[in-house]
Amino acid sequence: MLKARLALFIYQLLTLVAAPLGMLYLIYKKRRDPPYGKRKWELLGFMPVRFRGCVWFHTVSVGEVIAARPVISAFAKRHPWLNIVVTTTTTTGAAQACKIPGVTQLYAPLDSPAVLYRFFNAVKPRYLFIMETELWPNLLHKAALQRTQVTIFNARMPERTCRKYERHLSLVKPLIADKLHYVICQTDDDKARFARIGVPAERIFAVNSLKYDLSPDEDKFARGRALRANLPGECRLGALSLHEGEEEPLLRAYCALLPTFPSLRLIVVPRHLSLVPRLKDMCTKLHLPYACRSQLPTELTPLPAEQNCILIGDSLGEMEWYLGLCDVVFMGGSLCDVGGHNPLEPAYFSLPSITGPYYYNFAEQFEALIDKGGSFLCPSAERLAPLITRLLQTPNALSQAGLRALEVQQAGRGALERTLTLLEQSLERPPKP
């Protein structure tokens, strides 16, 4: 216990000094994306609201907000008398959180003692519901001091993370595990790993992933599907949530496919808008014509008719529209060590997906899809073109794979209601004295 207290004290000193630098770093990092603007001071705990008490949902980026939105929306409808705060760490996530009715969106305070003091003093959270695995020592310590009950929902813990925690169990148990009241996990494996780091078994529940219960905008998908006929070509390949470093191998694979499939069309949607200039430069370098979504005034504007013209998705909040244009999608963040992105979004619309070797953020979902034939593993960038060639040359391969993907997505539903039930049970259980 003394060792844990000393480690926390050192960490508090370091983060006390580092918080302003952290704010500057985030502002610099977001300079090409929608900026924090005047709200940057929220990162340091200067909040524009004051509450006598609230329920605090903490998410991170746009993916976590979208996955948590059904839970937060349903919770807000069931408890309209409560002040509900939703925090995010990214500007794109904030834009999605602002769409949830009945909540107040704020930027998450940095994990620094002075910052958290100002935040807790402003909104006075009584219950903190953390999406997935945002476990910060100062935050958990401050919540314990303020008797704020902490629950993690949609929680996951990869095996390699668990092993790292186990090597420092004398620190992890008092600083993290002992501060958690409920842990609502995605899988039984996650449940076992949280038990291994010291969370009591009676506080851990496995309910499956909320990402199976997604509710995307079907109207946007339908509008994209309607425009699909305006894209000449036999197949439309999507590359969604692409990260820096993936643009070159993806575009080179597309060039390798064109001699065999001269009418193949490509839709590229980067994860961050800062990648758009690199995509344009690479298209120019490879002599590939391109058009940007921002050049199309509406969702119903006809797409460029030029054969092999790549559509670059430089807009926010239109993922369903882009999915409507595709027949098969490559999920980004998997050729580089990011961990992949949610394959259940295309699966919801009966679209098969392709992933690179780095898909550990969605290992359970991808493995279920791959086992059923609704997704395909590409072990390296060099294998991308041969894999797509095989799929396109097999009659009905994409449509059959899309139906299998939908079956997996539908079979996994149900976590939403179970999560809501457990969150409401935690409200009935008073915070620790």
Buried (B, 14 or more C-beta within 10 A) or exposed (E): EEEBEEBBEEBBEEBBEBBBEBBEEBBEEBEEBEEBEEBBBBBBBBBEEEBEEBBBBBBBBBBBBBBBBBBBBBBBEEBEEBBBBBBBBBBBBBBBBEEBEBBBBBBBBBBBBBBBBBBBEBBBBBBBBBBBBBBBBBBBBBBBEBEBBBBBBBBBBBEEBBEEBEEBEEBBBBBBBBBBBBBBBBBEBBBBBBBBBBBEEEBBBBBBBBBBBBEBBEEBBEBBBEBBEEBBBEBBBBBBBBBBBBBBBBBBBBEBBBEEBEEBBBBBBBBBBBBBEBBBEBBEEEEBEBBBBEEBEEBEEEBBEEBBBBBBBBBBBBBBBBBBBBBBBBBBBBBBEBBBBBBBBBBBBBBBBBBBBBBBBBBBBBEBBBEBBBBBBBEEBEBBBEBBBEBBEEEEBBEBBBBBBBBBBEEBBEBBEBBBEBBEEBBEEEBEE
